[in-house]
Every structure is written in structure tokens, then in C-alpha cells.
């Protein structure tokens, strides 16, 4: 089996489920390729896209998490973990995986 991780934006009360962006849920399955959770995070956290060569085409989500508090938490997380979020808190988070998948598709040149 293994531990399954999701991304939580504590400030915006939203989350990304890796299955919603066509990734596996294990940490290692979410890194190291173009359409990955780590790529999505890099784009969401970008603070100054669109000001120079090598930037990506605009999308309303790019940079929208800049400055926010982010936690990547697995389902084996425990209360003593540094940035633990309880199941009760997580219940109120909105899953924005579909919108993040759209951002990745447009940024990576994938057409539906």
C-alpha cells in the first residue's frame, strides 16, 4: 500500500487531489514529470509570471497561491506533525483539482 498525499491551501481553504490531475496519490507519483502536482504547485505559487521570456501563458490560477500557507499532508499524518490539519478542518476545503488540471493542460499545451 502506501501513504496518499493531498495538497491543502490553508489560507484559501482549497485542496488538490492528485487523482483529479491524473497523478497517483503517493508522494513519489506526484513529482518529476510535466503534468505533476509539483508542477501545479510551482505555477500556483509563482509570484511574477508574465514579465519576461520563459514565462507561461496566463491562466487565472497562476500565481493565485503566492504568499499562502500550503501543506502537503498524507493520510498517515498525526496530530504532532508540524503542520497537521485535522480531518474535521479538511472537511470544509473545496477541491479545485479540475481547475488545476485545466491550468496544467493549457500551460503544457495539452488540448482536449
Rosetta constraint file for C-alpha pairs under 8 A:
AtomPair CA 2 CA 26 HARMONIC 6.69 0.50
AtomPair CA 3 CA 25 HARMONIC 7.76 0.50
AtomPair CA 3 CA 26 HARMONIC 5.88 0.50
AtomPair CA 3 CA 27 HARMONIC 7.69 0.50
AtomPair CA 3 CA 74 HARMONIC 5.80 0.50
AtomPair CA 3 CA 75 HARMONIC 6.00 0.50
AtomPair CA 3 CA 76 HARMONIC 6.25 0.50
AtomPair CA 4 CA 25 HARMONIC 4.76 0.50
AtomPair CA 4 CA 26 HARMONIC 4.76 0.50
AtomPair CA 4 CA 27 HARMONIC 6.96 0.50
AtomPair CA 4 CA 74 HARMONIC 5.13 0.50
AtomPair CA 4 CA 75 HARMONIC 5.66 0.50
AtomPair CA 4 CA 76 HARMONIC 7.94 0.50
AtomPair CA 5 CA 17 HARMONIC 7.95 0.50
AtomPair CA 5 CA 18 HARMONIC 7.80 0.50
AtomPair CA 5 CA 25 HARMONIC 5.64 0.50
AtomPair CA 5 CA 26 HARMONIC 5.97 0.50
AtomPair CA 5 CA 27 HARMONIC 6.11 0.50
AtomPair CA 5 CA 72 HARMONIC 6.41 0.50
AtomPair CA 5 CA 73 HARMONIC 5.30 0.50
AtomPair CA 5 CA 74 HARMONIC 3.98 0.50
AtomPair CA 5 CA 75 HARMONIC 6.43 0.50
AtomPair CA 6 CA 15 HARMONIC 7.04 0.50
AtomPair CA 6 CA 16 HARMONIC 5.95 0.50
AtomPair CA 6 CA 17 HARMONIC 5.31 0.50
AtomPair CA 6 CA 18 HARMONIC 6.56 0.50
AtomPair CA 6 CA 25 HARMONIC 7.38 0.50
AtomPair CA 6 CA 72 HARMONIC 5.69 0.50
AtomPair CA 6 CA 73 HARMONIC 5.68 0.50
AtomPair CA 6 CA 74 HARMONIC 6.42 0.50
AtomPair CA 7 CA 15 HARMONIC 5.41 0.50
AtomPair CA 7 CA 16 HARMONIC 5.09 0.50
AtomPair CA 7 CA 17 HARMONIC 6.86 0.50
AtomPair CA 7 CA 70 HARMONIC 7.19 0.50
AtomPair CA 7 CA 71 HARMONIC 5.92 0.50
AtomPair CA 7 CA 72 HARMONIC 4.49 0.50
AtomPair CA 7 CA 73 HARMONIC 6.53 0.50
AtomPair CA 8 CA 13 HARMONIC 7.20 0.50
AtomPair CA 8 CA 14 HARMONIC 6.03 0.50
AtomPair CA 8 CA 15 HARMONIC 4.40 0.50
AtomPair CA 8 CA 16 HARMONIC 6.64 0.50
AtomPair CA 8 CA 70 HARMONIC 5.71 0.50
AtomPair CA 8 CA 71 HARMONIC 5.14 0.50
AtomPair CA 8 CA 72 HARMONIC 6.16 0.50
AtomPair CA 8 CA 73 HARMONIC 7.55 0.50
AtomPair CA 9 CA 13 HARMONIC 5.61 0.50
AtomPair CA 9 CA 14 HARMONIC 5.36 0.50
AtomPair CA 9 CA 15 HARMONIC 6.00 0.50
AtomPair CA 9 CA 65 HARMONIC 7.77 0.50
AtomPair CA 9 CA 68 HARMONIC 6.88 0.50
AtomPair CA 9 CA 69 HARMONIC 6.01 0.50
AtomPair CA 9 CA 70 HARMONIC 4.63 0.50
AtomPair CA 9 CA 71 HARMONIC 6.51 0.50
AtomPair CA 10 CA 14 HARMONIC 7.18 0.50
AtomPair CA 10 CA 68 HARMONIC 7.39 0.50
AtomPair CA 10 CA 69 HARMONIC 5.58 0.50
AtomPair CA 10 CA 70 HARMONIC 5.97 0.50
AtomPair CA 10 CA 71 HARMONIC 7.27 0.50
AtomPair CA 11 CA 68 HARMONIC 5.88 0.50
AtomPair CA 11 CA 69 HARMONIC 5.98 0.50
AtomPair CA 11 CA 70 HARMONIC 7.91 0.50
AtomPair CA 12 CA 68 HARMONIC 7.82 0.50
AtomPair CA 13 CA 92 HARMONIC 7.14 0.50
AtomPair CA 13 CA 93 HARMONIC 4.74 0.50
AtomPair CA 13 CA 94 HARMONIC 6.45 0.50
AtomPair CA 14 CA 93 HARMONIC 4.74 0.50
AtomPair CA 14 CA 94 HARMONIC 4.49 0.50
AtomPair CA 14 CA 95 HARMONIC 5.78 0.50
AtomPair CA 14 CA 96 HARMONIC 6.50 0.50
AtomPair CA 15 CA 93 HARMONIC 6.21 0.50
AtomPair CA 15 CA 94 HARMONIC 6.03 0.50
AtomPair CA 15 CA 95 HARMONIC 4.91 0.50
AtomPair CA 15 CA 96 HARMONIC 6.07 0.50
AtomPair CA 15 CA 97 HARMONIC 7.28 0.50
AtomPair CA 16 CA 20 HARMONIC 7.35 0.50
AtomPair CA 16 CA 95 HARMONIC 5.79 0.50
AtomPair CA 16 CA 96 HARMONIC 5.84 0.50
AtomPair CA 16 CA 97 HARMONIC 4.85 0.50
AtomPair CA 16 CA 100 HARMONIC 7.72 0.50
AtomPair CA 17 CA 21 HARMONIC 7.28 0.50
AtomPair CA 17 CA 25 HARMONIC 7.72 0.50
AtomPair CA 17 CA 95 HARMONIC 7.01 0.50
AtomPair CA 17 CA 97 HARMONIC 5.89 0.50
AtomPair CA 18 CA 22 HARMONIC 6.39 0.50
AtomPair CA 18 CA 23 HARMONIC 4.98 0.50
AtomPair CA 18 CA 24 HARMONIC 6.11 0.50
AtomPair CA 18 CA 25 HARMONIC 5.58 0.50
AtomPair CA 18 CA 30 HARMONIC 7.14 0.50
AtomPair CA 18 CA 37 HARMONIC 6.50 0.50
AtomPair CA 18 CA 97 HARMONIC 7.40 0.50
AtomPair CA 19 CA 23 HARMONIC 5.15 0.50
AtomPair CA 19 CA 24 HARMONIC 5.98 0.50
AtomPair CA 19 CA 25 HARMONIC 6.56 0.50
AtomPair CA 20 CA 97 HARMONIC 4.96 0.50
AtomPair CA 20 CA 98 HARMONIC 6.02 0.50
AtomPair CA 20 CA 101 HARMONIC 7.01 0.50
AtomPair CA 21 CA 35 HARMONIC 7.70 0.50
AtomPair CA 21 CA 36 HARMONIC 7.61 0.50
AtomPair CA 21 CA 37 HARMONIC 7.54 0.50
AtomPair CA 21 CA 97 HARMONIC 6.05 0.50
AtomPair CA 21 CA 98 HARMONIC 6.87 0.50
AtomPair CA 21 CA 100 HARMONIC 7.01 0.50
AtomPair CA 21 CA 101 HARMONIC 4.82 0.50
AtomPair CA 22 CA 101 HARMONIC 7.99 0.50
AtomPair CA 23 CA 29 HARMONIC 6.41 0.50
AtomPair CA 23 CA 30 HARMONIC 5.89 0.50
AtomPair CA 23 CA 36 HARMONIC 6.53 0.50
AtomPair CA 23 CA 37 HARMONIC 7.28 0.50
AtomPair CA 24 CA 29 HARMONIC 5.08 0.50
AtomPair CA 24 CA 30 HARMONIC 6.32 0.50
AtomPair CA 25 CA 29 HARMONIC 6.47 0.50
AtomPair CA 25 CA 30 HARMONIC 6.88 0.50
AtomPair CA 26 CA 30 HARMONIC 6.72 0.50
AtomPair CA 27 CA 31 HARMONIC 7.16 0.50
AtomPair CA 30 CA 36 HARMONIC 5.32 0.50
AtomPair CA 30 CA 37 HARMONIC 5.10 0.50
AtomPair CA 30 CA 38 HARMONIC 6.40 0.50
AtomPair CA 31 CA 36 HARMONIC 5.65 0.50
AtomPair CA 31 CA 37 HARMONIC 6.41 0.50
AtomPair CA 31 CA 38 HARMONIC 5.40 0.50
AtomPair CA 31 CA 39 HARMONIC 7.68 0.50
AtomPair CA 32 CA 36 HARMONIC 6.94 0.50
AtomPair CA 32 CA 38 HARMONIC 7.58 0.50
AtomPair CA 33 CA 39 HARMONIC 7.74 0.50
AtomPair CA 34 CA 39 HARMONIC 6.44 0.50
AtomPair CA 34 CA 108 HARMONIC 7.25 0.50
AtomPair CA 35 CA 39 HARMONIC 6.45 0.50
AtomPair CA 35 CA 40 HARMONIC 7.48 0.50
AtomPair CA 35 CA 104 HARMONIC 6.23 0.50
AtomPair CA 35 CA 105 HARMONIC 7.72 0.50
AtomPair CA 35 CA 108 HARMONIC 7.38 0.50
AtomPair CA 36 CA 40 HARMONIC 6.32 0.50
AtomPair CA 37 CA 41 HARMONIC 6.20 0.50
AtomPair CA 38 CA 42 HARMONIC 6.24 0.50
AtomPair CA 39 CA 43 HARMONIC 6.36 0.50
AtomPair CA 40 CA 44 HARMONIC 6.08 0.50
AtomPair CA 40 CA 100 HARMONIC 6.88 0.50
AtomPair CA 40 CA 103 HARMONIC 7.99 0.50
AtomPair CA 40 CA 104 HARMONIC 6.60 0.50
AtomPair CA 41 CA 45 HARMONIC 5.96 0.50
AtomPair CA 42 CA 46 HARMONIC 6.06 0.50
AtomPair CA 43 CA 61 HARMONIC 7.95 0.50
AtomPair CA 43 CA 62 HARMONIC 5.21 0.50
AtomPair CA 43 CA 63 HARMONIC 6.25 0.50
AtomPair CA 44 CA 61 HARMONIC 6.12 0.50
AtomPair CA 44 CA 62 HARMONIC 4.74 0.50
AtomPair CA 44 CA 63 HARMONIC 4.67 0.50
AtomPair CA 44 CA 64 HARMONIC 5.66 0.50
AtomPair CA 44 CA 65 HARMONIC 5.19 0.50
AtomPair CA 44 CA 66 HARMONIC 6.80 0.50
AtomPair CA 45 CA 62 HARMONIC 7.18 0.50
AtomPair CA 45 CA 63 HARMONIC 4.98 0.50
AtomPair CA 45 CA 64 HARMONIC 6.74 0.50
AtomPair CA 45 CA 65 HARMONIC 4.92 0.50
AtomPair CA 45 CA 66 HARMONIC 4.32 0.50
AtomPair CA 45 CA 67 HARMONIC 7.32 0.50
AtomPair CA 46 CA 62 HARMONIC 6.57 0.50
AtomPair CA 46 CA 63 HARMONIC 4.51 0.50
AtomPair CA 46 CA 64 HARMONIC 7.94 0.50
AtomPair CA 46 CA 65 HARMONIC 7.74 0.50
AtomPair CA 46 CA 66 HARMONIC 6.03 0.50
AtomPair CA 47 CA 63 HARMONIC 5.31 0.50
AtomPair CA 47 CA 66 HARMONIC 5.50 0.50
AtomPair CA 48 CA 63 HARMONIC 7.24 0.50
AtomPair CA 49 CA 55 HARMONIC 5.67 0.50
AtomPair CA 49 CA 56 HARMONIC 6.86 0.50
AtomPair CA 49 CA 58 HARMONIC 7.80 0.50
AtomPair CA 49 CA 62 HARMONIC 7.50 0.50
AtomPair CA 49 CA 63 HARMONIC 7.18 0.50
AtomPair CA 50 CA 55 HARMONIC 5.48 0.50
AtomPair CA 50 CA 56 HARMONIC 6.67 0.50
AtomPair CA 50 CA 57 HARMONIC 7.20 0.50
AtomPair CA 50 CA 58 HARMONIC 6.96 0.50
AtomPair CA 51 CA 55 HARMONIC 7.10 0.50
AtomPair CA 56 CA 107 HARMONIC 6.41 0.50
AtomPair CA 57 CA 107 HARMONIC 6.39 0.50
AtomPair CA 58 CA 62 HARMONIC 6.96 0.50
AtomPair CA 59 CA 103 HARMONIC 6.38 0.50
AtomPair CA 60 CA 64 HARMONIC 7.30 0.50
AtomPair CA 61 CA 65 HARMONIC 7.87 0.50
AtomPair CA 61 CA 100 HARMONIC 7.44 0.50
AtomPair CA 61 CA 103 HARMONIC 6.97 0.50
AtomPair CA 62 CA 103 HARMONIC 7.76 0.50
AtomPair CA 71 CA 83 HARMONIC 6.76 0.50
AtomPair CA 73 CA 77 HARMONIC 6.44 0.50
AtomPair CA 73 CA 84 HARMONIC 7.49 0.50
AtomPair CA 73 CA 85 HARMONIC 7.87 0.50
AtomPair CA 77 CA 81 HARMONIC 6.72 0.50
AtomPair CA 77 CA 84 HARMONIC 6.78 0.50
AtomPair CA 78 CA 84 HARMONIC 6.66 0.50
AtomPair CA 79 CA 84 HARMONIC 5.72 0.50
AtomPair CA 79 CA 85 HARMONIC 7.77 0.50
AtomPair CA 79 CA 86 HARMONIC 7.44 0.50
AtomPair CA 80 CA 84 HARMONIC 7.00 0.50
AtomPair CA 85 CA 89 HARMONIC 6.38 0.50
AtomPair CA 85 CA 90 HARMONIC 6.77 0.50
AtomPair CA 86 CA 90 HARMONIC 6.34 0.50
AtomPair CA 87 CA 91 HARMONIC 6.23 0.50
AtomPair CA 88 CA 92 HARMONIC 7.71 0.50
AtomPair CA 89 CA 93 HARMONIC 7.58 0.50
AtomPair CA 96 CA 100 HARMONIC 6.30 0.50
AtomPair CA 97 CA 101 HARMONIC 5.99 0.50
AtomPair CA 98 CA 102 HARMONIC 6.31 0.50
AtomPair CA 99 CA 103 HARMONIC 6.29 0.50
AtomPair CA 100 CA 104 HARMONIC 6.23 0.50
AtomPair CA 101 CA 105 HARMONIC 6.09 0.50
AtomPair CA 102 CA 106 HARMONIC 6.17 0.50
AtomPair CA 103 CA 107 HARMONIC 5.99 0.50
AtomPair CA 104 CA 108 HARMONIC 5.79 0.50
AtomPair CA 105 CA 109 HARMONIC 5.91 0.50
AtomPair CA 105 CA 110 HARMONIC 4.60 0.50
AtomPair CA 105 CA 111 HARMONIC 6.72 0.50
AtomPair CA 106 CA 110 HARMONIC 5.93 0.50
AtomPair CA 106 CA 111 HARMONIC 7.23 0.50
